[in-house]
Amino acid sequence: MGSNFVSVKEIKKTGDLRVEVTTKYPDPLLADKWAALGMMSKAWAEKNNAVNSADMTKNEENFATRNAMGTGPFMLKERKAGEKTILVNNPNWWDKPVHNITEVIFTPVSNPATRIAALKAGDIDMTYEVPPADTESLKKDANVKVLEGPETRVVFLGFDQERPELLESNIKGKNPFKDKKVREAIHRSIDVDAIKRTVMRGQSFPTNLMVAPGINGYMKDLDNRPALLKPEDARKMLADAGYPNGFEVGMDCPNDRYVNDEKICQAVVAMLARIGVKVNLRAQTRNLYFAKILRKADLKPGDTSFYMLGWSPAQTYDVHNVFEALIQTPNGATKKGQFNAGGYSNPAVDKLADAMEQETDKAKRDAMIKEATKLYVDDFAYVPLHQQAVVWAARKNIDLVQLADNSFPLRFVQVK
């Protein structure tokens, strides 16, 4: 949350319902950054000793950790962790309701087959993140409807380009991923169309950029994936880079975070084996996975050589969020590059990203974005794979509004 206030110099109360914000420099995204910030009553926080937020990374808790206070259309009635969460209407909501529901029960069900069976039986009204394997059968069910569309999140692969030697590799004394030729050979040996066809069952949207269509700053004319290499051509590219026999590397992958994440990684392993790159795959649950690969509090690198990640700038819907989080050089002081797990670094990209953060002239800003985008694409900084499809399913009598960030806005639900 702190990054949302980096540009702020002073916030001053000028009335009961008005504040005046002074920034250190022009910030064209300030309103977008703040749009999703939650508001809490100062009196409530003081009464319950919850003025200072608890540090969840240290397992700290305060009253606000398990008790809700907000201004939304629903209120918390009951919560039993791992069992259910019940919400009811907030009679004091400031806006006019467009929904007609009085109570919402969220029930966590980890097994996809169990969720689908419950929906078909009418035991639940809605489920989301439907597995691709179940979509067609649900479409044939007269009592169920399926909602689907592209997500704003891009799923991609990243390389450790920071360490002088990879953590898990048979190559010692140097890091193959620091060589652009190696990154290009790998990038152009991964067939995203085959992944879409065989792993995702058509429910993905291949891309060559780190941002999706619909995000401000998406450059359609740069979203052209380079042609796939024949295995022999990729092996020659590796040989030219100094790896005539290929090399071995460890790969980290989640198995419960993205749609078919582990299966995608398994497909990548098979594709890279054809060019002489032996990938030793380690798939883990999300809690173990992210603790392993992500940067630490001081932005020192996590423990990974080759990894999968997904990202959506859902807060601002602007490309700068992607540059700041994933593409700029990791910097412990500014916290930029916080999720750049592989340590990709290009000073020219950093300079452009800093400039676009403050530029209010749209034409100038778009030119900066385009130049910076071309630089990271030409560097083969990452291997963008696809946007996964957002697939929800509901009973026929439930009307929903589906958002591209895969969030579920209860305030628009109608039960017929």
C-alpha positions as CSV (number, residue, x, y, z in Angstrom):
1,M,0.0,0.0,0.0
2,G,2.9,2.4,0.7
3,S,3.7,2.7,-3.0
4,N,0.3,4.4,-3.5
5,F,1.6,7.4,-1.4
6,V,5.1,7.7,-2.8
7,S,4.2,10.9,-4.8
8,V,2.3,12.5,-1.9
9,K,3.9,15.4,-0.1
10,E,1.0,16.4,2.2
11,I,-2.6,15.6,2.9
12,K,-4.6,18.3,4.6
13,K,-8.2,18.3,5.9
14,T,-10.0,21.3,4.5
15,G,-13.6,20.4,5.5
16,D,-15.7,17.6,7.1
17,L,-15.9,15.8,3.8
18,R,-12.9,17.3,1.9
19,V,-9.1,16.8,1.9
20,E,-6.5,18.6,-0.1
21,V,-3.6,16.5,-1.5
22,T,-0.3,18.0,-2.5
23,T,2.1,15.9,-4.5
24,K,5.9,16.1,-4.9
25,Y,5.6,15.8,-8.6
26,P,2.8,15.3,-11.2
27,D,1.2,11.9,-10.7
28,P,-1.3,11.1,-13.5
29,L,-2.3,7.8,-11.8
30,L,-3.0,9.1,-8.3
31,A,-6.7,8.8,-8.5
32,D,-6.5,5.3,-10.0
33,K,-4.1,4.2,-7.2
34,W,-6.5,5.4,-4.6
35,A,-9.7,4.1,-6.2
36,A,-9.5,0.7,-4.5
37,L,-8.3,1.9,-1.1
38,G,-10.6,0.9,1.8
39,M,-11.7,3.4,4.3
40,M,-12.1,2.8,8.0
41,S,-13.7,4.8,10.8
42,K,-11.0,6.5,12.9
43,A,-13.3,6.3,16.0
44,W,-13.8,2.6,15.4
45,A,-10.1,2.0,15.0
46,E,-9.2,3.9,18.1
47,K,-11.9,2.2,20.1
48,N,-10.6,-1.2,19.1
49,N,-6.9,-0.5,19.3
50,A,-6.5,-1.0,15.5
51,V,-5.1,2.3,14.4
52,N,-1.8,0.7,13.4
53,S,-2.1,-2.1,10.9
54,A,-0.9,-5.6,11.9
55,D,2.1,-7.0,10.0
56,M,0.7,-10.2,8.5
57,T,4.1,-11.3,7.3
58,K,5.1,-11.6,11.0
59,N,1.8,-13.3,11.9
60,E,0.7,-10.2,13.9
61,E,-3.0,-9.6,14.5
62,N,-5.2,-6.9,15.9
63,F,-9.0,-6.4,16.2
64,A,-9.2,-5.5,12.5
65,T,-7.6,-8.8,11.4
66,R,-10.8,-10.8,12.2
67,N,-13.4,-8.1,12.5
68,A,-14.8,-6.1,9.5
69,M,-15.5,-2.4,9.4
70,G,-16.3,-0.7,6.1
71,T,-18.7,1.3,4.0
72,G,-19.7,-1.3,1.4
73,P,-23.1,-2.7,0.4
74,F,-22.6,-5.8,2.6
75,M,-21.6,-6.5,6.2
76,L,-19.9,-9.5,7.8
77,K,-22.4,-11.7,9.8
78,E,-20.3,-14.7,10.4
79,R,-16.9,-16.2,9.5
80,K,-15.5,-19.6,10.3
81,A,-12.1,-19.9,8.7
82,G,-11.9,-22.7,6.2
83,E,-15.6,-23.4,6.5
84,K,-17.8,-20.4,5.6
85,T,-18.2,-16.7,5.4
86,I,-21.7,-15.1,5.6
87,L,-22.4,-11.5,4.5
88,V,-25.7,-9.6,4.8
89,N,-27.0,-6.3,3.5
90,N,-25.7,-3.1,4.9
91,P,-28.8,-1.0,5.6
92,N,-26.7,2.1,6.0
93,W,-25.0,1.8,2.6
94,W,-24.5,5.2,1.0
95,D,-25.6,4.1,-2.5
96,K,-28.7,2.7,-4.1
97,P,-28.6,-1.2,-4.3
98,V,-29.0,-2.7,-7.7
99,H,-28.9,-6.3,-6.4
100,N,-31.7,-8.2,-4.8
101,I,-29.9,-10.5,-2.4
102,T,-30.2,-10.4,1.3
103,E,-27.5,-12.9,2.3
104,V,-24.4,-14.4,0.7
105,I,-22.7,-17.5,1.9
106,F,-19.1,-18.2,0.7
107,T,-18.1,-21.8,1.1
108,P,-14.5,-22.8,0.3
109,V,-14.3,-26.1,-1.7
110,S,-10.8,-26.9,-2.9
111,N,-11.7,-29.8,-5.1
112,P,-12.9,-28.6,-8.6
113,A,-14.9,-31.7,-9.2
114,T,-16.8,-31.3,-6.0
115,R,-17.6,-27.7,-6.8
116,I,-18.9,-28.6,-10.3
117,A,-21.0,-31.4,-8.9
118,A,-22.5,-29.1,-6.3
119,L,-23.4,-26.5,-8.9
120,K,-25.1,-29.1,-11.1
121,A,-27.1,-30.5,-8.2
122,G,-28.2,-27.0,-7.2
123,D,-26.4,-27.1,-3.8
124,I,-24.6,-23.8,-4.7
125,D,-25.6,-21.0,-7.0
126,M,-22.3,-20.0,-8.5
127,T,-18.6,-21.1,-8.8
128,Y,-15.7,-19.4,-10.4
129,E,-12.4,-20.4,-11.9
130,V,-14.1,-23.3,-13.7
131,P,-11.5,-25.9,-15.0
132,P,-11.2,-26.0,-18.8
133,A,-12.1,-29.7,-18.7
134,D,-15.5,-29.0,-17.2
135,T,-16.6,-26.1,-19.4
136,E,-18.2,-28.0,-22.2
137,S,-20.2,-30.3,-19.9
138,L,-21.5,-27.3,-18.0
139,K,-22.6,-25.6,-21.3
140,K,-24.7,-28.7,-22.0
141,D,-26.5,-28.5,-18.7
142,A,-29.9,-26.8,-19.1
143,N,-29.9,-25.5,-15.5
144,V,-26.5,-23.8,-15.7
145,K,-24.9,-21.0,-17.7
146,V,-21.3,-20.3,-18.3
147,L,-19.7,-16.9,-18.5
148,E,-16.2,-16.6,-20.1
149,G,-13.8,-13.9,-21.3
150,P,-10.1,-12.9,-21.3
151,E,-8.6,-12.0,-17.9
152,T,-6.4,-8.9,-17.5
153,R,-3.7,-11.0,-15.9
154,V,-0.8,-12.3,-18.0
155,V,0.8,-15.6,-17.1
156,F,4.5,-15.7,-17.9
157,L,7.9,-17.3,-17.3
158,G,10.8,-15.5,-15.8
159,F,14.6,-16.1,-15.7
160,D,17.2,-15.4,-13.0
161,Q,19.3,-12.8,-14.8
162,E,20.8,-11.4,-11.6
163,R,23.1,-14.0,-10.1
164,P,26.5,-14.7,-11.6
165,E,25.7,-18.4,-11.3
166,L,22.3,-20.2,-11.3
167,L,21.2,-21.8,-8.1
168,E,20.2,-25.1,-9.9
169,S,22.2,-25.8,-13.0
170,N,25.1,-28.0,-14.2
171,I,26.7,-24.8,-15.6
172,K,29.1,-23.4,-13.0
173,G,30.9,-20.0,-13.0
174,K,28.4,-18.3,-15.2
175,N,24.6,-17.8,-15.8
176,P,23.2,-18.9,-19.2
177,F,20.2,-16.6,-18.7
178,K,22.3,-13.5,-18.7
179,D,22.8,-14.1,-22.4
180,K,20.1,-12.7,-24.6
181,K,20.6,-15.5,-27.2
182,V,19.8,-18.1,-24.6
183,R,16.6,-16.3,-23.6
184,E,15.6,-16.0,-27.2
185,A,16.2,-19.6,-27.9
186,I,14.0,-20.6,-25.0
187,H,11.3,-18.0,-25.8
188,R,11.1,-19.2,-29.4
189,S,11.0,-22.9,-28.5
190,I,7.8,-22.6,-26.3
191,D,4.7,-23.1,-28.4
192,V,2.0,-21.1,-26.8
193,D,-0.5,-22.1,-29.4
194,A,0.1,-25.8,-28.6
195,I,-0.3,-25.0,-24.9
196,K,-3.6,-23.3,-25.7
197,R,-4.8,-26.2,-27.7
198,T,-3.7,-29.2,-25.6
199,V,-3.4,-27.9,-22.0
200,M,-5.9,-25.0,-21.9
201,R,-8.5,-26.6,-24.2
202,G,-8.8,-23.3,-26.1
203,Q,-9.3,-21.2,-23.0
204,S,-6.3,-18.9,-23.2
205,F,-5.3,-15.9,-25.2
206,P,-1.6,-16.1,-26.3
207,T,0.4,-12.9,-26.0
208,N,4.0,-11.6,-26.4
209,L,3.5,-8.6,-24.0
210,M,3.4,-8.3,-20.2
211,V,0.1,-6.4,-20.4
212,A,-3.2,-7.5,-21.8
213,P,-5.6,-5.7,-24.2
214,G,-7.8,-3.3,-22.3
215,I,-4.9,-2.1,-20.1
216,N,-3.9,1.5,-20.7
217,G,-0.6,1.4,-22.5
218,Y,-1.1,-1.9,-24.3
219,M,0.7,-1.7,-27.6
220,K,-1.1,-3.9,-30.1
221,D,1.5,-3.4,-32.9
222,L,4.2,-4.8,-30.6
223,D,2.1,-7.9,-29.6
224,N,3.6,-10.1,-32.2
225,R,5.2,-13.3,-31.1
226,P,8.4,-14.2,-33.0
227,A,8.3,-17.3,-35.1
228,L,9.0,-20.6,-33.4
229,L,12.4,-22.0,-34.0
230,K,13.1,-25.5,-35.3
231,P,14.8,-27.5,-32.6
232,E,18.0,-27.7,-34.6
233,D,18.0,-23.9,-35.0
234,A,17.4,-23.3,-31.3
235,R,20.3,-25.7,-30.5
236,K,22.6,-23.8,-32.8
237,M,21.6,-20.5,-31.1
238,L,22.5,-22.1,-27.7
239,A,25.8,-23.4,-29.2
240,D,26.6,-19.9,-30.5
241,A,26.1,-18.7,-26.9
242,G,28.6,-21.2,-25.6
243,Y,26.3,-24.1,-24.7
244,P,26.7,-26.7,-27.5
245,N,25.4,-29.5,-25.2
246,G,22.6,-27.4,-23.8
247,F,22.4,-27.2,-20.0
248,E,20.4,-28.2,-17.0
249,V,18.2,-25.9,-14.9
250,G,15.7,-26.1,-12.1
251,M,12.2,-24.6,-12.6
252,D,9.7,-23.6,-10.0
253,C,6.0,-23.7,-10.6
254,P,2.8,-23.4,-8.5
255,N,0.3,-26.2,-8.7
256,D,-2.8,-24.4,-7.3
257,R,-2.5,-20.7,-8.4
258,Y,-3.2,-20.4,-12.1
259,V,-5.4,-22.4,-14.4
260,N,-3.5,-25.7,-15.2
261,D,-0.3,-24.1,-13.9
262,E,1.6,-27.3,-13.3
263,K,0.5,-28.8,-16.6
264,I,1.7,-25.7,-18.4
265,C,5.1,-26.1,-16.8
266,Q,5.2,-29.8,-17.7
267,A,4.5,-28.9,-21.3
268,V,7.4,-26.3,-21.2
269,V,9.7,-29.0,-19.8
270,A,8.9,-31.2,-22.8
271,M,9.4,-28.4,-25.3
272,L,12.7,-27.3,-24.0
273,A,14.0,-30.9,-23.8
274,R,13.9,-30.9,-27.6
275,I,16.6,-28.2,-27.7
276,G,18.9,-29.7,-25.1
277,V,17.7,-27.8,-22.1
278,K,16.9,-30.2,-19.3
279,V,14.5,-28.7,-16.9
280,N,14.0,-30.2,-13.4
281,L,10.5,-29.1,-12.4
282,R,9.5,-28.5,-8.8
283,A,5.7,-27.8,-8.4
284,Q,4.4,-26.6,-5.0
285,T,1.3,-25.2,-3.4
286,R,1.1,-21.4,-3.6
287,N,2.2,-20.7,0.0
288,L,5.4,-22.6,-0.3
289,Y,5.9,-21.5,-3.9
290,F,5.7,-17.7,-3.4
291,A,7.7,-17.8,-0.2
292,K,10.5,-19.5,-2.2
293,I,10.6,-17.4,-5.4
294,L,9.6,-13.9,-4.5
295,R,12.0,-11.3,-3.2
296,K,12.6,-10.8,0.4
297,A,11.7,-7.7,2.5
298,D,15.0,-6.0,1.5
299,L,14.4,-7.0,-2.2
300,K,17.2,-9.5,-2.1
301,P,16.4,-12.3,-4.7
302,G,14.4,-15.3,-3.8
303,D,15.5,-18.9,-4.4
304,T,14.7,-19.6,-8.1
305,S,16.4,-19.9,-11.4
306,F,13.4,-20.2,-13.7
307,Y,9.8,-19.7,-12.6
308,M,6.1,-19.0,-13.5
309,L,4.2,-15.9,-12.4
310,G,1.0,-14.1,-13.3
311,W,0.3,-10.3,-13.0
312,S,-2.6,-7.9,-13.6
313,P,-2.4,-4.2,-13.0
314,A,-6.0,-4.4,-11.6
315,Q,-5.6,-1.5,-9.3
316,T,-4.8,1.2,-11.9
317,Y,-5.4,-0.7,-15.2
318,D,-2.3,1.1,-16.4
319,V,0.9,-0.3,-17.8
320,H,3.1,1.6,-15.4
321,N,2.1,-0.8,-12.6
322,V,3.6,-3.6,-14.6
323,F,6.8,-1.7,-15.3
324,E,7.2,-0.7,-11.6
325,A,6.4,-4.1,-10.2
326,L,8.0,-6.5,-12.8
327,I,10.3,-4.8,-15.2
328,Q,12.2,-2.1,-13.4
329,T,15.5,-3.0,-11.7
330,P,14.8,-4.2,-8.1
331,N,15.6,-1.4,-5.7
332,G,15.3,-1.8,-2.0
333,A,15.1,2.0,-1.4
334,T,12.3,2.8,-3.9
335,K,10.7,-0.7,-3.8
336,K,10.6,-0.7,-7.5
337,G,11.0,-4.1,-9.2
338,Q,9.5,-5.7,-6.1
339,F,8.1,-8.6,-8.1
340,N,10.9,-8.8,-10.6
341,A,12.0,-12.1,-9.2
342,G,14.6,-12.7,-11.9
343,G,16.3,-9.4,-11.6
344,Y,15.9,-8.3,-15.2
345,S,17.6,-4.9,-15.5
346,N,17.8,-2.3,-18.4
347,P,18.7,1.3,-17.3
348,A,17.0,2.7,-20.4
349,V,13.8,1.0,-19.4
350,D,14.1,2.2,-15.8
351,K,14.5,5.8,-17.0
352,L,11.5,5.6,-19.3
353,A,9.4,4.0,-16.6
354,D,10.3,6.7,-14.1
355,A,9.4,9.3,-16.7
356,M,6.0,7.8,-17.6
357,E,5.1,7.8,-14.0
358,Q,5.1,11.6,-14.0
359,E,4.2,12.5,-17.5
360,T,0.7,14.0,-17.9
361,D,0.8,14.6,-21.7
362,K,-0.8,11.5,-23.2
363,A,1.0,11.6,-26.5
364,K,4.4,12.0,-24.8
365,R,3.5,9.3,-22.3
366,D,2.4,6.8,-25.0
367,A,5.7,7.3,-26.8
368,M,7.6,6.5,-23.6
369,I,5.5,3.4,-23.1
370,K,6.0,2.2,-26.6
371,E,9.8,2.7,-26.4
372,A,10.1,0.9,-23.1
373,T,7.8,-1.9,-24.3
374,K,10.0,-2.5,-27.4
375,L,13.1,-2.6,-25.2
376,Y,11.9,-5.3,-22.9
377,V,10.4,-7.3,-25.8
378,D,13.7,-7.1,-27.8
379,D,15.6,-8.1,-24.6
380,F,13.5,-11.3,-24.3
381,A,13.2,-10.2,-20.7
382,Y,10.4,-12.6,-20.0
383,V,8.4,-15.3,-21.8
384,P,4.8,-14.1,-21.8
385,L,2.5,-17.0,-22.3
386,H,-1.1,-16.0,-22.2
387,Q,-4.1,-14.4,-20.5
388,Q,-6.1,-17.3,-19.0
389,A,-9.8,-17.2,-19.6
390,V,-12.1,-16.0,-16.8
391,V,-14.7,-18.8,-16.6
392,W,-17.5,-18.7,-14.2
393,A,-20.6,-20.9,-14.0
394,A,-23.9,-20.2,-12.3
395,R,-27.5,-21.5,-12.0
396,K,-29.7,-20.1,-14.8
397,N,-31.6,-17.9,-12.3
398,I,-28.5,-16.0,-11.2
399,D,-27.5,-12.9,-13.2
400,L,-23.9,-11.8,-12.7
401,V,-21.5,-9.1,-13.9
402,Q,-18.2,-10.7,-14.9
403,L,-15.1,-8.5,-14.6
404,A,-11.8,-9.1,-16.5
405,D,-9.8,-9.0,-13.2
406,N,-11.8,-12.1,-12.1
407,S,-13.3,-10.2,-9.1
408,F,-16.9,-10.9,-8.1
409,P,-18.9,-7.8,-7.5
410,L,-21.8,-8.9,-5.3
411,R,-23.6,-5.5,-5.6
412,F,-24.7,-6.4,-9.2
413,V,-26.1,-9.9,-8.5
414,Q,-29.8,-10.5,-9.3
415,V,-31.6,-13.7,-8.3
416,K,-34.6,-14.4,-10.5
